[in-house]
């Protein structure tokens, strides 16, 4: 392919002579013809309502006692919030963004030819030592996880994360193959995260696309629970449309409205105890009626003030001191999407969320297009980490893509190309995923008694020197289903619950306890 004269923006669609015409939803998203939007859909009973939230006093004791039996979750169900980024199209993650090395970890460097395939010319490879310092100028470990110093992901993250909050972040990378430009990649772990205990007070799961996974890539079939299908959220108005407390809150003040609803529940309960519905499973019918009134009262109690759910009204998210400026949030749909999902997940309204971003099939005969799109993705990742820090809540953030890209060594010397290798084609063997953890109580600690052992924990599996995933290096390396299981295992380990993994997922493929221990990166960050 020849270099384009016209520089592509972050939102321009990608045209490939070596690809068939886009015909499926995934094709259009991967090549940036649509920005991950879809029809408004809610997979939950809450779609019958339509406005928002703030936490108020508990319900009366007799109704409060019924909430657990009615399946009404507390804020976040006491679990660590989980957000995943689904970069549709086969984004570059390894090497030019997150460093990936051989058996010894991220800093067990690849060959020069290997880095060349990952888009790094010989004068930018991380193994080059600066004679003055004895260190590489191209390695940045400010966030614990090693990034290439000129990584657009890293630059975007650092734009949004305050300097004082960076020490409380760490991460791990997982070299793992996945097919290019394919909908047959069951990458999404959210159903498994829910099975591990994550839940929300409004939604169980949310995602920015109207799919069974909430994102572009599929969820593993054995994990899908159709009763917990993610609610589609990709803009602030979707968040505001989740809850409507009805006319009663407008006629009465919030406290009186809740009292009326509590009284209605008690009256209904007394009447139900005196009748037989003449329907099989009489007790089930009565529980559904009772719980309906309890849920309605609970919604009015906690979500009577619409402004408290609005991402645009949250000064930590938008405004003079917000993560996004007013101009950024007004002009960029990806920022709106990110703000909406992180507002729900980080405040415990949803247990987990997927932010799907399109246009990462960026082997366009230049390097600039990929750099621009990766930079914006990094800003969205950084926004999530910074918002967690401002709220003082932990976060696990997972980033994946369907396949990857490679370079033939041709250089893009344009301003945005930054003197790096042009992405010339898809290459599933250079793929990787990574996750980052924010801990409000200190730096997330890698497992391992020595620095060498911790380095191997920070990279789960490894690459060969030529920058191809060593498929025997971990169960996740050549099986996307097992990659998902590895991510869920690490989520449970952050709670100190990895020992229960085999009970929750009895048919898992991660091997025995010893092998699972080798796949676990961090010490628990929450008791």
WODA-V398260 format. One record per backbone hydrogen bond with DSSP energy under -0.5 kcal/mol. CO is the residue of the C=O (numbers start at 0). NH is the residue of the N-H. Records with the same first field share a line. If there is no record, write none. Layout:
BEGIN
CO: NH, NH
END
This chain:
BEGIN
4: 6
8: 11
13: 15
15: 18
23: 27
24: 28
25: 29
26: 30
27: 32, 33
28: 31, 358
29: 360
30: 13
40: 231
43: 46
44: 47
45: 48
49: 243
50: 242
59: 62, 63
60: 64
62: 65, 66
63: 66, 67
65: 69
66: 71
67: 70
70: 72
73: 75, 76
74: 77
75: 78, 198
80: 395
81: 352
82: 397
83: 85, 354
84: 86, 399
85: 87, 356
86: 89, 90, 401
87: 359
90: 92
92: 96, 97
93: 95
96: 147
97: 94
100: 462
101: 104
104: 107
106: 108
107: 101
110: 114
111: 115
112: 116
113: 117
114: 119
115: 118
116: 406
118: 120, 420
120: 123
121: 124
124: 127
128: 130
129: 132, 133, 134
134: 129
135: 138
137: 148
139: 146
140: 143
142: 144
144: 142
145: 98
146: 139
147: 150
150: 154
151: 155
152: 156
153: 157
154: 158
155: 159
156: 159, 160
159: 161
161: 164, 165
162: 165
164: 167
165: 168
167: 438
169: 436
171: 434
172: 459
173: 432
178: 181
183: 185
184: 186, 217
187: 219
188: 192
189: 193
190: 194
191: 195
192: 197
193: 196
202: 350
203: 350, 351
204: 230
205: 353
206: 232
208: 210
211: 229
213: 207, 208
217: 187
219: 222, 223
220: 223
223: 225
224: 227
225: 228
230: 206
234: 237, 238
235: 239
236: 240
238: 241
245: 249
246: 249, 250
247: 251
252: 256
253: 257
254: 258
255: 259
256: 260
257: 261
258: 262
259: 263
260: 264
261: 265
262: 266
263: 267
264: 268
265: 269
266: 270
267: 271
268: 272
270: 273
271: 274
280: 283, 284
281: 285
282: 286
283: 287
284: 288
285: 289
286: 290
287: 291
288: 292
289: 293
290: 294
291: 295
292: 296
293: 297
294: 298
295: 299
296: 300
297: 301
298: 302
301: 53
303: 305
304: 307
305: 308, 309
306: 309
308: 310
309: 312
310: 313
312: 314
313: 316, 317
315: 322
316: 323
318: 321
323: 318
324: 328
325: 329
326: 330
327: 331
331: 335
332: 336
333: 337
334: 338
335: 339
336: 340
337: 341
338: 342
339: 343
340: 344
341: 345
342: 346
343: 348, 349
344: 347
347: 75, 200
348: 201, 202
350: 81
351: 205
352: 83
353: 207, 355
354: 85
356: 87
359: 361
361: 363
365: 422
366: 370
367: 371
368: 372
369: 373
370: 374
371: 375
372: 376
373: 377
374: 378
375: 379
376: 380
377: 381
378: 382
379: 383
380: 384
381: 385
382: 386
383: 387
384: 388
385: 389
386: 390
387: 391, 392
393: 80
394: 437
395: 82
396: 435
397: 84
398: 433
399: 86
400: 402
401: 180
403: 426
405: 423, 424
409: 421
410: 412
411: 418, 419
413: 417, 418
416: 419
419: 411
421: 407, 423
422: 364
424: 405
426: 429
427: 177, 430
428: 468
429: 93
430: 175
432: 173
433: 398
434: 171
435: 396
436: 169
437: 394
438: 441
443: 445
444: 522
449: 453
450: 454
451: 455
452: 456
453: 457
454: 458
457: 172
458: 460
461: 469
463: 466
464: 110
467: 463
468: 470
469: 472
473: 476
474: 477
475: 478
476: 176
478: 482
479: 483
480: 484
481: 485
482: 486
483: 487
484: 488
485: 489
486: 490
487: 491
488: 492
489: 493
490: 494
491: 494, 496
492: 495
493: 524, 525
496: 499
497: 500
499: 503
500: 504
504: 507
511: 515
512: 516
513: 517
514: 518
515: 518
516: 519
520: 446
END
